[in-house]
Amino acid sequence: MSARILFSFAHPDDETFTGAGVACMCAEAGAELTLVTATRGQAGKRGDPPVCTPDELPATRERELRAAVEILGIHRLYLLDYEDTKLSQAEPDRIRAELAGFIRRHRPHVVVTFDPNGLTGHPDHVAISRFTSDAIQAAADARWETEVPPHRVTRVLWTPSIPPWEFARDPDLARRPGIDVLIDVGPWRDRKIAALRAHRTQHLAVDRCWFDKPDVDRLLSVEAYRQAWGPPLPETPIRIKKIKKGSDPFLLIFSE
């Protein structure tokens, strides 16, 4: 059985900041990956010097996202058209229906999204976490009638208790609460770098969070998640070094 994973985030570059190595690892193991990005990041930075004009930013960020998705091996992208910084104002019925529709159509075993605090507290991150949780429940409820049968997600993973670019400050991440899955993504470091570099308009944040850090090699080699719900993990944190092709998705599709 091929594992199916759906990533649900707010902006272009969220997918790379929070799990580029995991996406590469899973894609190479044969998992089917879907990414939903709720906005085009039209309120973001344009780079210094600017990569584009303000009017060109949404289209530029879309091209950057598509380039990163190709690098990471994500099979399909749904880029929605909600307004950057105003995602919390989205009509709940509309975004619930959209997200639940993707879940029912692609039937992921695992959904990955922001934790309820949005990792950094960004209101769009908080909003997509809330909307995704709402949609996961709706997708499993047959009373929300659509042409696609209901689907119950097996496991939901959140971004961890600290930003990934701060991991190197903690000498023992395994002892930190909120780190439930700890993943060695060193073999995919070069592709993670390429995906980060693909978001050219965001190079100031990319450099500040990653490449300007003295411990950048360690930062690029480890990723982590917090389990929101799902079958109990055999231990916490579960340490992942590789994925076996065709491994049981109900065991998080990860194995030592």
Backbone as JSON, one array per atom type, in Angstrom:
{
  "sequence": "MSARILFSFAHPDDETFTGAGVACMCAEAGAELTLVTATRGQAGKRGDPPVCTPDELPATRERELRAAVEILGIHRLYLLDYEDTKLSQAEPDRIRAELAGFIRRHRPHVVVTFDPNGLTGHPDHVAISRFTSDAIQAAADARWETEVPPHRVTRVLWTPSIPPWEFARDPDLARRPGIDVLIDVGPWRDRKIAALRAHRTQHLAVDRCWFDKPDVDRLLSVEAYRQAWGPPLPETPIRIKKIKKGSDPFLLIFSE",
  "N": [[0.84, -1.2, 0.0], [0.63, 2.16, -0.92], [1.66, 4.92, 0.91], [-0.17, 7.85, 1.78], [0.07, 11.31, 1.97], [-0.95, 14.47, 3.1], [-0.14, 17.83, 3.0], [-0.92, 20.84, 4.6], [-0.85, 24.2, 4.37], [-0.23, 27.76, 4.83], [1.18, 29.72, 3.26], [3.25, 30.18, 0.3], [6.4, 28.8, 0.69], [6.08, 27.88, 3.3], [5.89, 25.11, 3.2], [8.5, 24.33, 2.71], [10.05, 25.42, 4.76], [9.07, 23.97, 6.91], [9.2, 21.21, 6.42], [10.8, 20.16, 4.3], [12.8, 18.19, 3.94], [11.52, 15.87, 4.9], [9.45, 15.63, 3.03], [10.95, 15.04, 0.7], [12.14, 12.61, 1.53], [9.85, 10.98, 1.93], [8.68, 11.0, -0.62], [10.64, 9.68, -2.14], [10.41, 7.19, -1.04], [8.12, 6.28, -2.13], [5.7, 7.35, -1.33], [2.6, 9.1, -1.75], [2.2, 12.43, -2.33], [0.51, 15.39, -1.43], [0.02, 18.86, -1.59], [-1.53, 21.59, -0.08], [-1.83, 25.01, -0.4], [-2.81, 27.95, 1.0], [-2.76, 30.71, 0.36], [-1.32, 33.14, -1.92], [0.79, 34.47, -0.88], [0.88, 37.25, -1.09], [1.34, 39.42, 0.55], [3.89, 39.29, 1.36], [7.54, 39.7, 1.62], [9.68, 41.18, -0.91], [12.28, 40.82, -1.44], [15.72, 41.99, -1.34], [18.03, 43.39, -3.26], [14.75, 44.16, -4.72], [13.02, 41.39, -6.09], [10.87, 41.49, -7.74], [8.09, 43.56, -8.82], [5.56, 45.04, -6.61], [3.01, 44.41, -7.7], [3.61, 42.19, -9.17], [4.21, 40.27, -7.33], [2.39, 38.15, -6.28], [2.18, 36.34, -8.52], [4.86, 35.8, -8.92], [5.6, 34.54, -6.53], [4.02, 32.3, -6.74], [5.28, 30.98, -8.89], [7.73, 30.47, -7.67], [6.91, 28.73, -5.64], [5.96, 26.55, -7.14], [8.33, 25.73, -8.3], [9.75, 24.9, -6.01], [8.1, 22.81, -5.15], [8.45, 20.96, -7.2], [11.16, 20.34, -6.85], [11.05, 19.1, -4.35], [9.59, 16.84, -4.8], [6.85, 16.66, -4.53], [3.67, 15.58, -5.47], [1.24, 16.77, -6.25], [-0.21, 20.01, -6.3], [-2.35, 22.26, -4.73], [-3.23, 25.44, -5.05], [-4.72, 27.88, -3.38], [-6.86, 30.81, -3.29], [-6.91, 32.71, -1.25], [-6.58, 35.7, 0.76], [-3.46, 36.91, 1.69], [-2.41, 37.41, 5.01], [-5.01, 37.77, 5.81], [-6.31, 35.41, 6.14], [-7.73, 34.35, 8.25], [-10.17, 35.52, 8.03], [-11.53, 34.16, 6.14], [-14.41, 32.64, 4.67], [-15.91, 30.29, 6.65], [-17.51, 28.03, 5.83], [-16.9, 27.83, 3.13], [-14.05, 27.37, 2.97], [-13.84, 25.11, 4.52], [-15.27, 23.27, 2.97], [-13.64, 23.19, 0.68], [-11.13, 22.2, 1.67], [-11.91, 19.81, 2.94], [-12.86, 18.53, 0.7], [-10.48, 18.03, -0.75], [-9.28, 16.25, 1.01], [-11.1, 14.1, 1.03], [-10.95, 13.38, -1.65], [-8.27, 12.63, -2.1], [-7.62, 11.04, 0.04], [-5.75, 10.91, 2.34], [-3.48, 9.18, 4.53], [-2.03, 10.46, 6.46], [-2.07, 13.76, 7.7], [-0.42, 16.84, 7.61], [0.14, 19.84, 9.28], [0.16, 23.25, 10.58], [0.72, 23.75, 14.1], [-1.71, 24.58, 16.71], [-0.94, 27.12, 17.57], [0.3, 28.16, 15.43], [3.04, 27.9, 14.97], [4.87, 30.18, 14.65], [3.16, 32.06, 15.54], [1.95, 33.53, 13.58], [-0.96, 34.95, 12.21], [-2.18, 33.82, 9.92], [-1.08, 31.27, 9.89], [-2.13, 30.21, 12.23], [-4.8, 30.27, 11.5], [-4.96, 28.46, 9.27], [-4.33, 26.1, 10.53], [-6.54, 25.78, 12.23], [-8.65, 25.71, 10.32], [-7.91, 23.46, 8.87], [-8.08, 21.39, 10.77], [-10.83, 21.47, 11.24], [-11.74, 20.72, 8.7], [-10.74, 18.12, 8.49], [-12.29, 16.71, 10.33], [-14.79, 17.15, 9.15], [-14.49, 15.84, 6.71], [-14.62, 13.21, 7.44], [-17.21, 12.84, 8.19], [-20.22, 11.68, 7.22], [-22.49, 13.17, 7.0], [-21.84, 15.61, 5.97], [-22.5, 16.21, 2.95], [-21.24, 15.2, -0.13], [-20.15, 14.46, -3.51], [-18.12, 12.71, -3.2], [-17.06, 9.94, -1.28], [-16.96, 9.77, 2.36], [-13.92, 10.2, 4.3], [-11.64, 9.09, 6.71], [-8.96, 10.45, 8.33], [-5.95, 8.98, 9.43], [-3.81, 9.85, 11.02], [-2.6, 12.88, 12.43], [-0.21, 15.33, 12.14], [1.5, 17.97, 13.71], [3.37, 21.03, 13.31], [6.38, 21.5, 15.27], [7.08, 22.21, 18.8], [8.89, 24.26, 18.91], [10.38, 26.61, 16.59], [11.75, 25.22, 13.57], [14.21, 26.33, 12.78], [15.42, 26.94, 15.11], [16.32, 24.68, 16.28], [18.98, 23.91, 16.75], [19.75, 25.21, 19.03], [19.02, 23.7, 21.16], [20.51, 21.19, 22.91], [19.59, 18.59, 23.16], [17.11, 17.56, 21.59], [15.33, 15.47, 21.81], [14.48, 15.32, 24.41], [12.76, 17.33, 24.73], [9.5, 18.53, 25.37], [6.76, 18.12, 23.11], [8.15, 17.39, 20.9], [7.65, 14.85, 19.02], [8.16, 13.23, 16.85], [11.16, 12.67, 15.41], [13.35, 13.34, 12.88], [15.89, 12.28, 10.74], [17.11, 14.02, 8.18], [19.34, 14.38, 6.71], [20.39, 13.1, 4.3], [18.94, 14.39, 2.34], [19.63, 16.98, 2.28], [20.81, 18.69, 0.34], [18.76, 18.99, -1.54], [16.87, 20.2, 0.06], [18.14, 22.65, 0.53], [18.13, 23.62, -2.1], [15.37, 23.92, -2.49], [14.75, 25.86, -0.54], [16.26, 27.98, -1.6], [14.82, 28.37, -3.9], [12.71, 29.99, -3.24], [13.02, 32.88, -3.91], [12.14, 35.52, -3.51], [11.88, 35.59, -0.82], [14.36, 35.63, 0.33], [15.64, 37.04, 2.36], [14.45, 36.23, 4.8], [14.95, 33.5, 4.55], [17.78, 33.41, 4.58], [18.24, 34.58, 7.11], [16.99, 32.77, 8.88], [18.16, 30.33, 8.27], [20.67, 30.13, 6.59], [22.42, 32.02, 7.63], [23.04, 31.11, 10.1], [25.39, 29.77, 12.42], [25.32, 27.05, 12.82], [24.28, 25.79, 10.6], [24.46, 23.4, 9.11], [23.62, 21.36, 10.84], [21.03, 22.26, 11.34], [19.83, 21.94, 8.84], [19.65, 19.24, 8.67], [17.9, 17.93, 10.31], [14.5, 17.32, 11.15], [11.27, 17.78, 12.66], [8.19, 16.76, 14.23], [5.06, 17.2, 15.97], [2.73, 15.03, 17.37], [-0.63, 15.36, 16.75], [-3.06, 13.89, 16.79], [-3.86, 10.37, 16.64], [-2.95, 6.86, 16.21], [-1.19, 5.53, 19.05], [2.26, 6.34, 19.32], [5.14, 4.19, 19.16], [7.13, 5.01, 20.85], [8.23, 8.09, 22.38], [10.44, 10.66, 21.69], [9.77, 9.19, 18.47], [12.37, 8.06, 16.55], [13.52, 8.68, 13.34], [15.22, 7.38, 10.61], [15.13, 6.4, 8.08], [12.79, 5.4, 5.5], [10.95, 2.58, 4.79], [10.08, 1.29, 1.64], [6.71, 0.94, 0.8], [5.96, 0.52, 3.41], [3.87, 0.18, 6.33], [1.36, 2.5, 6.4], [-0.11, 3.09, 8.65], [1.56, 2.96, 10.72], [2.75, 5.35, 10.72], [4.2, 5.42, 8.48], [6.87, 5.48, 8.78], [10.07, 4.04, 9.56], [12.74, 2.54, 11.39]],
  "CA": [[0.0, 0.0, 0.0], [1.37, 3.41, -0.94], [1.21, 5.89, 1.9], [-0.63, 9.13, 1.22], [0.27, 12.4, 2.93], [-1.41, 15.79, 2.66], [0.4, 18.97, 3.74], [-1.83, 21.98, 4.51], [-0.15, 25.36, 4.89], [-0.83, 29.07, 4.52], [1.92, 30.55, 2.31], [4.42, 29.63, -0.38], [7.62, 28.61, 1.51], [5.78, 27.13, 4.53], [6.17, 23.69, 2.97], [9.94, 24.11, 2.73], [10.53, 25.74, 6.1], [8.59, 23.05, 7.94], [9.31, 19.77, 6.17], [11.33, 19.86, 2.97], [13.5, 16.91, 3.96], [10.53, 14.81, 5.06], [8.79, 15.47, 1.74], [11.88, 14.32, -0.17], [12.27, 11.25, 2.04], [8.63, 10.23, 1.68], [8.51, 10.84, -2.06], [11.56, 8.65, -2.61], [9.92, 5.9, -0.54], [6.93, 5.91, -2.86], [4.48, 7.95, -0.8], [1.87, 10.02, -2.61], [2.22, 13.68, -1.58], [-0.34, 16.48, -1.87], [0.21, 20.1, -0.84], [-2.51, 22.67, -0.2], [-1.31, 26.29, 0.04], [-4.06, 28.72, 1.03], [-2.61, 32.05, -0.21], [-0.17, 33.32, -2.8], [1.82, 35.21, -0.18], [0.97, 38.57, -1.72], [1.75, 40.43, 1.52], [5.25, 38.98, 1.78], [8.66, 40.52, 1.17], [10.03, 41.04, -2.34], [13.72, 40.68, -1.55], [16.54, 43.2, -1.31], [17.1, 44.22, -4.03], [13.49, 43.48, -5.03], [12.99, 40.41, -7.18], [9.75, 41.8, -8.61], [7.28, 44.68, -8.35], [4.46, 44.58, -5.75], [1.94, 43.79, -8.48], [4.09, 40.9, -9.69], [4.57, 39.37, -6.24], [1.63, 36.9, -6.21], [2.56, 35.42, -9.59], [6.26, 35.4, -8.69], [5.63, 33.56, -5.44], [3.46, 31.05, -7.26], [6.33, 30.3, -9.66], [8.7, 29.96, -6.71], [6.32, 27.56, -4.98], [5.93, 25.42, -8.07], [9.71, 25.26, -8.44], [10.08, 24.16, -4.79], [7.32, 21.57, -5.16], [9.12, 20.02, -8.12], [12.4, 19.91, -6.19], [10.74, 18.25, -3.2], [8.93, 15.62, -5.23], [5.42, 16.68, -4.2], [3.02, 15.17, -6.7], [0.19, 17.68, -6.69], [-0.32, 21.26, -5.56], [-3.56, 23.07, -4.81], [-2.94, 26.8, -4.6], [-6.0, 28.56, -3.22], [-6.77, 32.23, -3.63], [-7.25, 33.54, -0.1], [-5.7, 36.86, 0.86], [-2.38, 36.85, 2.67], [-2.62, 38.12, 6.29], [-6.44, 37.83, 6.13], [-6.87, 34.08, 5.99], [-8.69, 34.1, 9.34], [-11.46, 36.08, 7.63], [-12.14, 33.31, 5.12], [-15.73, 32.1, 5.0], [-15.65, 28.93, 7.14], [-18.16, 26.99, 5.03], [-16.2, 27.68, 1.85], [-12.74, 26.75, 3.08], [-14.07, 23.75, 5.01], [-15.66, 22.44, 1.83], [-12.48, 23.0, -0.19], [-10.13, 21.33, 2.3], [-12.5, 18.49, 3.12], [-12.9, 17.93, -0.63], [-9.15, 17.49, -1.07], [-9.05, 15.09, 1.88], [-11.9, 12.99, 0.53], [-10.51, 12.98, -2.99], [-6.94, 12.01, -2.1], [-7.67, 10.04, 1.1], [-4.45, 10.77, 3.0], [-3.33, 8.52, 5.82], [-1.43, 11.43, 7.37], [-2.16, 15.18, 7.36], [0.58, 17.66, 8.29], [-0.21, 21.25, 9.25], [0.69, 24.01, 11.71], [0.12, 23.55, 15.41], [-2.74, 25.6, 16.94], [-0.32, 28.44, 17.77], [0.85, 28.61, 14.16], [4.51, 27.82, 15.01], [5.44, 31.5, 14.93], [2.1, 32.97, 15.95], [1.39, 34.25, 12.43], [-2.41, 34.69, 12.19], [-2.54, 32.91, 8.83], [-0.7, 29.92, 10.31], [-3.15, 29.79, 13.2], [-6.06, 30.07, 10.77], [-4.95, 27.24, 8.46], [-4.39, 24.99, 11.48], [-7.94, 25.64, 12.64], [-9.47, 25.3, 9.18], [-7.55, 22.08, 8.51], [-8.69, 20.5, 11.76], [-12.26, 21.47, 10.95], [-11.96, 19.97, 7.47], [-10.46, 16.71, 8.74], [-13.49, 16.15, 10.95], [-15.89, 17.17, 8.18], [-14.23, 14.83, 5.68], [-14.98, 11.9, 7.98], [-18.61, 12.88, 8.59], [-21.05, 11.46, 6.03], [-23.57, 14.16, 6.94], [-21.4, 16.64, 5.04], [-22.74, 15.46, 1.72], [-20.58, 15.55, -1.39], [-20.15, 13.33, -4.42], [-17.01, 11.84, -2.83], [-17.35, 9.3, 0.0], [-16.17, 10.26, 3.5], [-12.6, 9.6, 4.56], [-11.12, 9.39, 8.05], [-7.5, 10.53, 8.4], [-5.44, 8.14, 10.51], [-2.87, 10.52, 11.91], [-2.36, 14.29, 12.15], [1.04, 15.85, 12.69], [1.65, 19.43, 13.77], [4.73, 21.57, 13.47], [6.81, 21.22, 16.65], [6.9, 23.22, 19.84], [9.82, 25.36, 18.64], [10.64, 26.71, 15.16], [12.84, 24.35, 13.12], [15.48, 27.04, 12.67], [15.95, 27.09, 16.46], [16.63, 23.35, 16.82], [20.38, 23.75, 17.16], [19.94, 25.79, 20.36], [18.72, 22.68, 22.16], [21.47, 20.1, 22.7], [18.92, 17.29, 23.18], [15.72, 17.78, 21.19], [14.5, 14.34, 22.19], [13.97, 15.51, 25.76], [11.89, 18.51, 24.75], [8.09, 18.25, 25.12], [6.27, 18.61, 21.83], [8.92, 16.77, 19.81], [7.19, 13.46, 19.06], [8.77, 12.53, 15.72], [12.45, 13.31, 15.14], [13.69, 12.74, 11.6], [17.19, 12.58, 10.14], [16.91, 14.32, 6.75], [20.65, 14.72, 6.15], [20.6, 12.7, 2.9], [18.19, 15.25, 1.42], [19.99, 18.36, 2.62], [21.03, 19.49, -0.87], [17.47, 19.32, -2.12], [16.25, 21.18, 0.95], [18.78, 23.92, 0.22], [17.63, 24.08, -3.39], [13.98, 24.37, -2.33], [14.81, 27.14, 0.16], [16.76, 28.98, -2.54], [13.81, 28.62, -4.93], [11.85, 31.09, -2.78], [13.96, 33.99, -4.04], [11.61, 36.75, -2.92], [11.95, 35.47, 0.64], [15.74, 35.28, 0.67], [16.05, 37.66, 3.62], [14.03, 35.32, 5.86], [15.67, 32.23, 4.37], [19.14, 33.58, 5.09], [18.22, 34.84, 8.56], [16.58, 31.58, 9.63], [18.93, 29.13, 7.95], [22.05, 30.16, 6.09], [23.27, 32.89, 8.44], [23.29, 30.47, 11.39], [26.67, 29.05, 12.42], [25.07, 25.61, 12.89], [23.35, 25.56, 9.51], [24.48, 22.01, 8.67], [22.75, 20.6, 11.74], [19.66, 22.71, 11.13], [19.32, 21.4, 7.59], [19.72, 17.77, 8.71], [16.92, 17.35, 11.24], [13.16, 17.88, 11.16], [10.5, 17.2, 13.76], [6.76, 17.04, 14.3], [4.3, 16.88, 17.16], [1.52, 14.3, 16.99], [-1.88, 15.95, 17.22], [-3.83, 12.71, 17.18], [-3.61, 9.18, 15.85], [-2.54, 5.72, 17.02], [-0.02, 5.84, 19.88], [3.58, 6.05, 18.8], [5.8, 3.18, 20.0], [7.91, 5.74, 21.84], [8.34, 9.51, 22.05], [10.12, 10.74, 20.26], [10.19, 8.13, 17.58], [13.5, 8.56, 15.74], [13.39, 8.17, 11.98], [16.41, 7.53, 9.78], [14.78, 6.06, 6.7], [11.46, 4.85, 5.33], [10.9, 1.42, 3.9], [9.06, 1.38, 0.6], [5.56, 0.11, 1.04], [5.75, 0.26, 4.83], [2.51, 0.36, 6.77], [1.11, 3.92, 6.71], [-0.72, 3.25, 9.95], [2.68, 3.13, 11.65], [3.3, 6.66, 10.36], [5.0, 5.08, 7.31], [8.29, 5.6, 9.1], [10.68, 2.91, 10.26], [14.18, 2.68, 11.6]],
  "C": [[0.88, 1.25, 0.0], [0.79, 4.37, 0.09], [0.82, 7.18, 1.21], [-0.56, 10.19, 2.31], [-0.23, 13.69, 2.31], [-0.83, 16.84, 3.58], [-0.54, 20.15, 3.53], [-1.21, 23.19, 5.18], [-0.74, 26.65, 4.34], [-0.16, 29.78, 3.35], [2.9, 29.72, 1.49], [5.64, 29.81, 0.53], [7.34, 27.9, 2.82], [6.16, 25.67, 4.38], [7.65, 23.37, 3.08], [10.52, 24.38, 4.1], [10.2, 24.64, 7.09], [8.8, 21.57, 7.65], [9.84, 19.4, 4.81], [12.0, 18.5, 2.92], [12.55, 15.74, 4.08], [9.8, 14.57, 3.74], [9.67, 14.69, 0.78], [11.98, 12.85, 0.23], [11.04, 10.41, 1.69], [8.4, 9.99, 0.19], [9.41, 9.74, -2.6], [11.15, 7.26, -2.15], [8.62, 5.48, -1.21], [5.64, 6.46, -2.32], [3.89, 8.93, -1.81], [1.66, 11.32, -1.84], [1.33, 14.73, -2.25], [-0.09, 17.69, -0.99], [-0.93, 21.06, -1.14], [-1.88, 23.93, 0.38], [-2.44, 27.31, -0.1], [-3.96, 30.1, 0.38], [-1.42, 32.07, -1.16], [0.92, 34.17, -2.16], [1.99, 36.63, -0.68], [1.36, 39.68, -0.76], [3.19, 40.22, 1.98], [6.28, 39.97, 1.27], [8.94, 40.25, -0.31], [11.52, 40.86, -2.55], [14.42, 42.02, -1.53], [17.87, 42.89, -2.01], [15.85, 43.44, -4.42], [13.61, 42.55, -6.23], [11.91, 40.77, -8.19], [9.05, 43.05, -8.08], [6.2, 44.15, -7.4], [3.35, 43.88, -6.52], [2.33, 42.41, -8.99], [4.28, 39.85, -8.61], [3.73, 38.09, -6.2], [2.05, 35.88, -7.28], [3.99, 34.93, -9.41], [6.33, 34.33, -7.61], [5.0, 32.23, -5.87], [4.52, 30.29, -8.05], [7.38, 29.71, -8.71], [8.18, 28.7, -6.02], [6.34, 26.36, -5.9], [7.34, 24.86, -8.3], [10.11, 24.43, -7.21], [9.36, 22.82, -4.76], [7.97, 20.53, -6.07], [10.41, 19.48, -7.5], [12.11, 18.88, -5.1], [10.05, 16.95, -3.58], [7.47, 15.52, -4.83], [4.63, 16.5, -5.48], [1.95, 16.14, -7.19], [0.11, 18.86, -5.74], [-1.69, 21.87, -5.81], [-3.24, 24.43, -4.21], [-4.25, 27.57, -4.58], [-5.79, 30.07, -3.36], [-7.23, 33.12, -2.47], [-6.2, 34.63, 0.06], [-4.71, 36.7, 2.0], [-2.63, 37.85, 3.8], [-4.09, 38.21, 6.69], [-7.11, 36.47, 6.02], [-7.91, 33.78, 7.07], [-10.08, 34.63, 9.01], [-12.16, 35.26, 6.55], [-13.49, 32.8, 5.6], [-15.58, 30.63, 5.43], [-16.28, 27.83, 6.29], [-17.42, 26.75, 3.73], [-14.88, 26.94, 2.02], [-12.85, 25.34, 3.66], [-14.38, 22.82, 3.85], [-14.47, 22.17, 0.91], [-11.5, 21.99, 0.41], [-10.67, 19.92, 2.5], [-12.6, 17.77, 1.77], [-11.57, 17.32, -1.03], [-8.88, 16.23, -0.25], [-9.85, 13.89, 1.39], [-11.4, 12.47, -0.81], [-9.21, 12.19, -2.93], [-6.72, 11.07, -0.93], [-6.33, 9.84, 1.81], [-4.53, 9.94, 4.28], [-2.88, 9.52, 6.89], [-1.67, 12.84, 6.83], [-1.16, 15.93, 8.23], [0.17, 19.12, 8.16], [0.44, 21.96, 10.42], [0.01, 23.59, 13.01], [-0.87, 24.68, 15.69], [-2.2, 27.0, 17.18], [0.38, 28.94, 16.51], [2.36, 28.65, 14.11], [5.16, 29.13, 15.4], [4.41, 32.5, 15.44], [1.49, 33.76, 14.8], [-0.11, 33.93, 12.35], [-2.86, 33.77, 11.06], [-2.19, 31.47, 9.18], [-1.72, 29.36, 11.29], [-4.45, 29.45, 12.47], [-6.05, 28.76, 9.98], [-4.94, 26.02, 9.36], [-5.84, 24.72, 11.88], [-8.81, 25.13, 11.51], [-9.17, 23.84, 8.78], [-8.15, 21.08, 9.49], [-10.19, 20.37, 11.54], [-12.55, 20.59, 9.74], [-11.71, 18.47, 7.66], [-11.67, 16.03, 9.36], [-14.65, 16.09, 9.96], [-15.72, 16.09, 7.12], [-14.66, 13.44, 6.13], [-16.46, 11.76, 8.27], [-19.5, 12.79, 7.36], [-22.18, 12.47, 5.92], [-23.17, 15.39, 6.13], [-21.45, 16.0, 3.65], [-21.98, 16.06, 0.54], [-20.66, 14.33, -2.29], [-19.06, 12.32, -4.07], [-17.29, 11.23, -1.46], [-16.49, 9.88, 1.13], [-14.84, 9.53, 3.63], [-12.12, 10.04, 5.93], [-9.59, 9.35, 8.02], [-7.02, 9.74, 9.62], [-4.62, 8.91, 11.52], [-2.7, 11.97, 11.46], [-1.1, 14.72, 12.87], [1.04, 17.37, 12.62], [3.12, 19.8, 13.7], [5.1, 21.52, 14.94], [6.65, 22.42, 17.58], [7.85, 24.4, 19.71], [10.06, 25.43, 17.13], [11.82, 25.84, 14.74], [14.19, 25.04, 13.06], [16.09, 27.35, 14.04], [16.4, 25.76, 17.06], [18.03, 23.26, 17.4], [20.65, 24.36, 18.53], [19.75, 24.77, 21.47], [19.66, 21.5, 21.95], [20.82, 18.72, 22.66], [17.43, 17.49, 22.88], [14.8, 16.67, 21.68], [13.88, 14.51, 23.57], [12.96, 16.66, 25.84], [10.43, 18.11, 24.52], [7.64, 18.84, 23.78], [7.1, 18.16, 20.65], [8.59, 15.28, 19.87], [7.78, 12.6, 17.96], [10.01, 13.3, 15.33], [13.09, 12.6, 13.95], [15.05, 13.22, 11.1], [16.98, 12.77, 8.64], [18.23, 14.72, 6.08], [20.84, 14.31, 4.71], [19.9, 13.6, 1.89], [18.51, 16.73, 1.64], [20.17, 19.21, 1.37], [19.72, 19.88, -1.53], [16.71, 20.31, -1.25], [16.83, 22.56, 0.7], [18.24, 24.48, -1.09], [16.19, 24.6, -3.29], [13.93, 25.7, -1.58], [15.25, 28.26, -0.79], [15.73, 29.3, -3.62], [12.88, 29.76, -4.54], [12.69, 32.38, -2.74], [13.45, 35.27, -3.41], [11.75, 36.75, -1.4], [13.38, 35.23, 1.13], [16.2, 35.9, 1.98], [15.68, 36.75, 4.79], [14.75, 33.99, 5.76], [17.08, 32.34, 4.93], [19.16, 33.76, 6.6], [17.93, 33.57, 9.35], [17.51, 30.39, 9.43], [20.4, 29.43, 7.67], [22.96, 31.1, 6.85], [23.59, 32.28, 9.8], [24.6, 29.71, 11.34], [26.49, 27.53, 12.4], [24.14, 25.18, 11.76], [23.32, 24.1, 9.08], [23.58, 21.15, 9.55], [21.29, 20.98, 11.51], [19.04, 22.07, 9.89], [19.17, 19.88, 7.62], [18.7, 17.13, 9.63], [15.59, 18.09, 11.1], [12.34, 17.15, 12.21], [9.04, 17.6, 13.64], [6.23, 16.67, 15.68], [3.05, 16.12, 16.72], [0.3, 14.97, 17.61], [-2.85, 14.87, 17.66], [-3.52, 11.59, 16.2], [-3.24, 8.04, 16.76], [-1.3, 6.07, 17.83], [1.28, 5.48, 19.17], [4.26, 5.02, 19.72], [6.68, 3.79, 21.08], [7.9, 7.21, 21.43], [9.67, 10.04, 22.56], [10.48, 9.45, 19.54], [11.25, 8.72, 16.66], [13.48, 7.88, 14.38], [14.69, 8.44, 11.22], [16.14, 7.21, 8.31], [13.34, 5.54, 6.69], [11.56, 3.65, 4.4], [9.8, 1.6, 2.88], [7.92, 0.42, 0.92], [5.29, -0.18, 2.5], [4.34, 0.7, 5.24], [2.24, 1.83, 7.13], [0.49, 4.14, 8.07], [0.32, 3.26, 11.06], [3.46, 4.38, 11.27], [4.17, 6.6, 9.12], [6.49, 5.22, 7.55], [8.81, 4.32, 9.76], [12.17, 3.15, 10.4], [14.93, 1.94, 10.48]]
}
